[in-house]
Amino acid sequence: MRTLFDYFAKLVAESALSSSCKVETSERIASEVMEIDAWVTPDPKRATERARAGLLGRMCAELSSIEAFHNRPSLLAIDECYAKRTLKHADLRRTAERVGERDPPRAQLWFVVAEPMNTVLRQWKAEPMLHWPQGCYEAAPGACLHFVVVPELPQTRETLLVRMMGLGQVLRAAWKEFKALPDDAWERKVLLPVFAFVPLTPLEGQTHTIDDEEVAMTYQEMQQVYENTQRRARKEGIKKGRKKGLKKGLAPLVCLFQRKLDRPLSTEERATLVRRLDTHGPDRLGNVVIDLDAPVLAAWLADPDAK
């Protein structure tokens, strides 16, 4: 774990892909004391679900290794990640040999980088990927090595989840788009719970960087949105429960009123009963329907000032 940014990026990937892929974050490689940010094994039967994650889902249509960087990775960092992927593949190949299975495919290695990285792209001779959004690059064809430069991505819903892994203006713009999504949007469903787990204090054994302090302000707002959503959900649940209880409690009274009047209640009369169940209480309504004869009871229902 490097920074708060890395922690959040892992949460986004895990939450968005867990319904359609097996996602292993901080995946330790048995051969070495190394960790891959996210090792993603797609479920071939959940392609439709994975497509809802937009660009992030498309990146993980095959076995994939995701490494998130809040700043441009050095050549050494890229080499280390490449080595981690190779070691992980070797572990999987040895496991496959032991159980008599064929060799696993080589994972696609994706670098998600929150800063421009023109120099690195030139050094790796990376080229824009055909039929992919701007900001997606492939290096050394055949090496399964890709870069996603978050600031270059177009501001579309397809790229929203990946842009939520950005910094500065990119993150703020993505967050604004996220808040504008409908309440039932898939992205809100998968990401809102993530906001509850983002630590706003330094991670154990780590100190906040300037970047962490910057994104923490946005993350704090994310937590507030999550808490507000939870409060609304609780209030709505209470409201629905009360409405259900009211309907259940009103049914016997409606039956008694209709029997006394020898006719169904009108819509207006039912509405009057609902209001008076709240203002007069069930005991009063029970006494009225028992004590009053039909004509007087009908007049009582029609009188807005009836006691």
FIFIMI-306364 format. One record per atom (N, C-alpha, C): residue in three letters; x, y, z. Coordinates in steps of 0.05 Angstrom, whole numbers, plus 5000, padded with zeros to 4 digits. Layout:
N
ALAXYZ;...
This chain:
307
MET501749765000;MET500050005000;MET501850255000;ARG501350424980;ARG503050664978;ARG501750914990;THR499350984982;THR498151224991;THR495151184994;LEU493751385005;LEU490851385006;LEU489651354979;PHE490851484959;PHE489951464931;PHE489851174922;ASP492051024928;ASP492250744920;ASP490050584933;TYR489550644958;TYR487450494973;TYR484750544960;PHE484050794953;PHE481550854941;PHE481250724914;ALA483350734898;ALA483350614871;ALA482750314872;LYS483850184892;LYS483349894896;LYS480349844903;LEU479350024921;LEU476549994929;LEU474650024905;VAL475250224888;VAL473550274864;VAL473650024846;ALA475949924840;ALA476249694822;ALA474849454834;GLU475249404860;GLU474049164873;GLU470949184873;SER469949424880;SER467049454882;SER465649434855;ALA466849564835;ALA465649574808;ALA465849304794;LEU467749134800;LEU468248894785;LEU467548634800;SER466948654826;SER466648414842;SER464248244834;SER462148374822;SER459848224814;SER460248064788;SER462348134773;SER462847994747;SER465647874745;CYS467247914765;CYS470047814765;CYS470847724793;LYS472847564794;LYS474247514819;LYS476447714822;VAL476247894842;VAL478148104846;VAL479748064871;GLU482348034868;GLU484147994891;GLU485948244893;THR485448404914;THR487048644918;THR489348584936;SER491548744933;SER494048694947;SER494748404945;GLU494648294921;GLU495148014916;GLU498147954920;ARG498747794940;ARG501547734946;ARG502447504928;ILE504847534917;ILE506047334900;ILE507747144917;ALA507146894914;ALA508446694932;ALA511446694928;SER512346744903;SER515146714898;SER516846944911;GLU515547174914;GLU517047404925;GLU515147554944;VAL516347724961;VAL514747894979;VAL513948144962;MET512048104945;MET511048324928;MET508048304927;GLU506748534921;GLU503848534919;GLU502948674894;ILE500948564881;ILE499648684858;ILE497148834868;ASP496749084858;ASP494449244868;ASP491849084865;ALA491248994841;ALA488748834837;ALA489248634815;TRP488648384822;TRP488848164803;TRP486048074797;VAL485148104772;VAL482348084764;VAL481947844745;THR480347654754;THR479647424738;THR476647444730;PRO476047514704;PRO473347554696;PRO471647294696;ASP469147324702;ASP467247094699;ASP466047114671;PRO466646924654;PRO465646944626;PRO462646944624;LYS461246864645;LYS458346864645;LYS457147124653;ARG458847314662;ARG457847574673;ARG458747804656;ALA459047764630;ALA460047974612;ALA458148214611;THR455548164612;THR453548384611;THR453848554636;GLU454148424659;GLU454548574684;GLU457148734683;ARG459248604673;ARG461848744672;ARG461748984654;ALA460148964632;ALA460049194613;ALA458949444626;ARG457449404648;ARG456249644661;ARG458449814675;ALA460749694679;ALA463049844691;ALA464450004670;GLY463450014646;GLY464650184625;GLY467550114618;LEU469250314617;LEU472050264610;LEU473350074629;LEU472850094655;LEU474049914675;LEU473249624669;GLY470749584663;GLY469949304656;GLY471149204631;ARG471449384611;ARG472649304586;ARG475649234590;MET477049384607;MET479849314613;MET480049034624;CYS478048944638;CYS478148684653;CYS476548464639;ALA476148494613;ALA474748284598;ALA476448024597;GLU479048054601;GLU480947834603;GLU482247834630;LEU483747624636;LEU485347614661;LEU487047864661;SER486948014683;SER488348274684;SER489648334710;SER491848484708;SER493148594732;SER493048894730;ILE492049024751;ILE491749314751;ILE493649434772;GLU495149634763;GLU496949774781;GLU496150074780;ALA495450194802;ALA494650474803;ALA496850654813;PHE497350874800;PHE499451064808;PHE498251344809;HIS498651484832;HIS497751754834;HIS499651944819;ASN502151864815;ASN504052024799;ASN505151844777;ARG506551964758;ARG507551804736;ARG509551594745;PRO509351344738;PRO511151144747;PRO513851164733;SER515951114748;SER518651104736;SER518950854720;LEU521050844704;LEU521650604688;LEU522150374707;LEU523350424730;LEU523850214749;LEU521250104760;ALA519450284766;ALA516850194777;ALA515350024757;ILE515450104731;ILE514149944710;ILE515449674708;ASP518149664709;ASP519549414708;ASP518749234731;GLU518449354755;GLU517749194778;GLU514949074775;CYS513049234765;CYS510349134761;CYS510348914739;TYR511948954719;TYR512148754698;TYR513248494710;ALA515148524727;ALA516348284741;ALA514248144758;LYS512648304773;LYS510648184790;LYS508648024774;ARG507848134751;ARG505947984733;ARG507247724724;THR509847734717;THR511247494708;THR511347284730;LEU512047374754;LEU512247184777;LEU509447064783;LYS507447234782;LYS504747134787;LYS503946924767;HIS504646974742;HIS504046784720;HIS505546524725;ALA508046544734;ALA509546304739;ALA508246134762;ASP507346274783;ASP505946134804;ASP503445984793;LEU501846124777;LEU499446004766;LEU500145764748;ARG502345794732;ARG503045574714;ARG503945324730;ARG505345364752;ARG506145134769;ARG503745004781;THR501845164790;THR499345054801;THR497844894780;ALA497645004756;ALA496244864734;ALA497644594728;GLU500244594728;GLU501744344723;GLU501144134744;ARG500944224769;ARG500444024791;ARG497743894789;VAL495744044779;VAL493043934777;VAL492343834749;GLY494343834731;GLY493943734705;GLY492343914686;GLU492344174691;GLU490944354674;GLU492944494654;ARG491844614633;ARG493644744614;ARG494545014625;ASP496645124613;ASP497745374623;ASP495645594622;PRO495545764642;PRO493745994642;PRO494646204622;PRO492746374613;PRO493546584595;PRO495146794610;ARG496846944595;ARG498347164608;ARG496447394613;ALA496547504637;ALA494747724644;ALA495447984630;GLN493448134623;GLN493748404613;GLN494648584636;LEU496848724632;LEU497848904653;LEU496949194647;TRP495349304665;TRP494349574662;TRP495449764683;PHE496649984674;PHE497450194692;PHE495450424690;VAL494150474712;VAL492250704714;VAL493750924728;VAL494251144713;VAL496051354722;VAL494551614723;ALA494651754746;ALA493051994751;ALA494452254741;GLU496952224729;GLU498352454719;GLU499152414690;PRO499452634675;PRO500552604648;PRO503252454649;MET503852304628;MET506352144628;MET507552124600;ASN507752344586;ASN508752334559;ASN511452214556;THR513252274574;THR515952174572;THR515951864575;VAL514551764594;VAL514351474597;VAL513151334573;LEU511051454561;LEU509851344538;LEU511851334514;ARG513351544512;ARG515351544490;ARG517551334495;GLN518351314520;GLN520451114526;GLN519550834521;TRP516950784525;TRP515850514520;TRP514750484492;LYS515050704476;LYS513950694449;LYS510950614449;ALA509550724468;ALA506750654471;ALA505050814450;GLU503150684439;GLU501450804418;GLU498450804428;PRO496951004419;PRO494050994425;PRO492750734416;MET490950634432;MET489650384426;MET487250434407;LEU487150294385;LEU485050324366;LEU482350244378;HIS480350404373;HIS477550354381;HIS477250354412;TRP479150484425;TRP478950534454;TRP478850824459;PRO477850914483;PRO477751204488;PRO480551334488;GLN480551584482;GLN483051744483;GLN484251704512;GLY486851684513;GLY488151644539;GLY488951354544;CYS488151174527;CYS488850884530;CYS491050824510;TYR493250704520;TYR495650654504;TYR496450364507;GLU497650264485;GLU498849994486;GLU501850014481;ALA503449884497;ALA506349884494;ALA507249604486;ALA509249594469;ALA510449344461;ALA508349134455;PRO506949154431;PRO504848964424;PRO505748674429;GLY504048524441;GLY504748244448;GLY505648214476;ALA506448444489;ALA507248434517;ALA504948464536;CYS502548514526;CYS500148544543;CYS500548774563;LEU501648994554;LEU502349214572;LEU500849464563;HIS499349584581;HIS497649814573;HIS497750034594;PHE497350284585;PHE497250514602;PHE494550654599;VAL493250734621;VAL490950904620;VAL491651164634;VAL491951374618;VAL492651634629;VAL490051784636;VAL489351784662;VAL486751874670;VAL486052164661;PRO487952354663;PRO487252634655;PRO486552654625;GLU487352464608;GLU486752474580;GLU484052344572;LEU482852204591;LEU480352064584;LEU478152264578;PRO476452204559;PRO474152374553;PRO472152364577;GLN470752584581;GLN468852604603;GLN466152484594;THR466152214594;THR463752064587;THR463051874610;ARG460651774610;ARG459851584631;ARG461451334629;GLU462351254605;GLU463951014601;GLU466551024618;THR467651264620;THR470251294633;THR470051374662;LEU467551414672;LEU467151544698;LEU468551394721;LEU468251134722;LEU469450984745;LEU472551014745;VAL473751014721;VAL476651034720;VAL477451324727;ARG475851524719;ARG476551794726;ARG476151854756;MET474551684769;MET474351714798;MET476951634812;MET478751514797;MET481451444807;MET483451674802;GLY482451904793;GLY484152124786;GLY484752304810;LEU486052534803;LEU486752734823;LEU485853004814;GLY485853194832;GLY485453474826;GLY482853524811;GLN483053684789;GLN480753754773;GLN479353514761;VAL480953314753;VAL479753064742;VAL477952934762;LEU478852894786;LEU477252774807;LEU474752944813;ARG475153204816;ARG472853374823;ARG470753374801;ALA471553364775;ALA469653354753;ALA468153094753;ALA469652874758;ALA468352614759;ALA466452594782;TRP467252704804;TRP465452704828;TRP462952864823;LYS463153084809;LYS460853244802;LYS458953084784;GLU460052944765;GLU458452774747;GLU457052554763;PHE458552434781;PHE457552214797;PHE455052314813;LYS455352544826;LYS453152644842;LYS450652704825;ALA451052764799;ALA448752824782;ALA447352584771;LEU448452344776;LEU447252094766;LEU444552054780;PRO442651914767;PRO440151844781;PRO440651674805;ASP438851684824;ASP439251534849;ASP439451234844;ASP438251134823;ASP438250844817;ASP440550764798;ALA442350954792;ALA444550894773;ALA446350664784;TRP447250494766;TRP448950264774;TRP451450364788;GLU452650574778;GLU455150674790;GLU454750764819;ARG452450884825;ARG451950964852;ARG451650714870;LYS450350514859;LYS449950264875;LYS452550144883;VAL454550134864;VAL457049994870;VAL459050164885;LEU458850434882;LEU460950604894;LEU460150724920;LEU457550774925;LEU456850904950;LEU457850754975;PRO457550484975;PRO458650344999;PRO461650385002;VAL463150424980;VAL466050464981;VAL466750704998;PHE465050914995;PHE465651165009;PHE465751135039;ALA464250945049;ALA464250905078;ALA466850795089;PHE468550685071;PHE470950555081;PHE473550705074;VAL473250945062;VAL475651095056;VAL476651235081;PRO479051165090;PRO480151295114;PRO480951585109;LEU480251765126;LEU481052045122;LEU483452125139;THR484551925153;THR486951965169;THR489151785156;PRO491651845162;PRO493751675149;PRO493351385155;LEU493851225135;LEU493750935138;LEU495950845157;GLU495550615169;GLU497550515188;GLU500350485174;GLY502250605187;GLY504950595177;GLY505450785154;GLN503450955147;GLN503851145125;GLN503351425135;THR504251615120;THR503651905125;THR502252015100;HIS500652215104;HIS499252335081;HIS501252495064;THR500952465038;THR502452635019;THR500752875013;ILE501953064999;ILE500353304990;ILE497953204974;ASP498453014956;ASP496252914940;ASP494052784957;ASP494852634978;ASP492852514996;ASP491152735009;GLU492452945018;GLU490953155031;GLU488953285012;GLU489753304987;GLU487953424967;GLU485553244962;VAL486052984956;VAL483852804950;VAL482152744974;ALA483352764998;ALA481852705023;ALA479552905026;MET479753145016;MET477553335017;MET475253245001;THR475753134977;THR473653024961;THR472552764973;TYR474352594983;TYR473452344996;TYR471652405020;GLN472252625035;GLN470552695057;GLN467752765048;GLU467552905026;GLU464952975015;GLU463552715006;MET465052524995;MET463852274987;MET462552135012;GLN464052135034;GLN462952005058;GLN460452145067;GLN460352415065;GLN457952565073;GLN455552485055;VAL456052455029;VAL453852375011;VAL452952095019;TYR454751915025;TYR454051645033;TYR452251655059;GLU453151805078;GLU451651825103;GLU448851945099;ASN448752155082;ASN446152275076;ASN444252075062;THR445451915044;THR443851715030;THR442851505049;GLN444551425068;GLN443651225088;GLN441451335105;ARG441651595113;ARG439551715129;ARG436951735114;ARG437051805088;ARG434651815072;ARG433351535070;ALA435051335066;ALA434051065064;ALA432650975090;ARG433851045113;ARG432650975138;ARG429951115142;LYS429851375135;LYS427351525137;LYS425251405119;GLU426051335094;GLU424151225075;GLU423150955085;GLY424950795098;GLY424150545109;GLY422150575131;ILE422650775149;ILE420750835170;ILE418050915159;LYS418151095139;LYS415751195126;LYS414150965114;LYS415550795099;LYS414150565087;LYS412950375108;GLY414550335129;GLY413550165151;GLY411150285164;ARG411150545169;ARG408850675181;ARG406450655163;LYS406950705137;LYS404750695117;LYS403550415116;LYS405250215117;LYS404349935116;LYS402749875142;GLY403849965164;GLY402449915190;GLY399750065191;LEU399750305180;LEU397250455179;LEU395150325162;LYS396050225139;LYS394150085121;LYS393049835135;LYS394849685148;LYS394049445162;LYS392149505185;GLY392749725200;GLY391049795222;GLY388349915213;LEU388250035190;LEU385850155180;LEU383849955169;ALA384749735159;ALA383049545145;ALA380649455162;PRO381049385188;PRO378749305204;PRO376749535208;LEU377649775211;LEU375950005214;LEU374250055189;VAL375650035165;VAL374150065140;VAL371949865138;CYS372549615146;CYS370549405145;CYS368149475163;LEU368749575187;LEU366549645206;LEU364849875195;PHE366150075185;PHE364750305174;PHE362950225150;GLN364050055133;GLN362549965110;GLN360149795118;ARG360449635138;ARG358249475148;ARG356049645160;LYS356849845175;LYS354950015188;LYS353450185167;LEU354850285147;LEU353650445126;LEU352250275104;ASP352950015104;ASP351849835084;ASP352549915056;ARG354950005052;ARG355950085026;ARG358950115028;PRO360350115005;PRO363250165005;PRO363850455011;LEU366050515024;LEU366850785029;LEU367850915003;SER367351175000;SER368351324978;SER371351384982;THR372651474961;THR375451544963;THR375851764984;GLU374051964984;GLU374252185003;GLU373852085032;GLU372051895036;GLU371451795063;GLU373851625073;ARG375151475055;ARG377551325063;ARG379751515071;ALA380051735056;ALA382151935062;ALA381552065089;THR378952105095;THR378152225121;THR378852035144;LEU378451775139;LEU379151575160;LEU382151565165;VAL383651585144;VAL386651585147;VAL387551825164;ARG386452065158;ARG387152295173;ARG386252275202;ARG383852175206;ARG382752175234;ARG383951945250;LEU384951745237;LEU386351535252;LEU388851665265;ASP389951855251;ASP392351995262;ASP391552205282;THR389452365277;THR388652585294;THR386852505317;HIS385052315313;HIS383052235333;HIS383951985348;GLY385551805334;GLY386351565347;GLY384451335341;PRO385451085343;PRO383750855336;PRO381450815356;ASP381850875381;ASP379650835401;ASP377251015394;ARG377751265387;ARG375551445381;ARG374051345356;LEU375451265335;LEU374251165311;LEU372550915317;GLY373650745334;GLY372150505341;GLY369550565355;ASN369650765374;ASN367250845388;ASN365150965369;VAL366151135351;VAL364351265332;VAL362851065315;VAL364250875304;VAL362850685286;VAL360950495301;ILE361450465327;ILE359650295343;ILE357250455353;ASP357750705362;ASP355650865375;ASP353751005356;LEU354651075332;LEU352951235314;LEU351451055295;ASP348951135289;ASP347550985268;ASP348551075241;ALA347550945219;ALA348650995193;ALA348451275183;PRO346151415185;PRO345951695175;PRO347851875190;VAL347951845217;VAL349652025233;VAL352551965227;LEU353151715223;LEU355951635217;LEU356851755190;ALA355051755170;ALA355751865144;ALA356152165147;ALA354452295164;ALA354852585169;ALA357452645183;TRP358152475202;TRP360652505216;TRP363052495197;LEU362852305178;LEU365052285158;LEU365152535140;ALA362952655135;ALA362852885117;ALA363453145130;ASP363353145157;ASP363853395172;ASP366853435177;PRO368053645166;PRO370953685169;PRO371653755198;ASP369753835214;ASP370353915241;ASP369353715262;ALA368553475252;ALA367453275271;ALA369553195291;LYS368653155316;LYS370353075338;LYS370252775342;
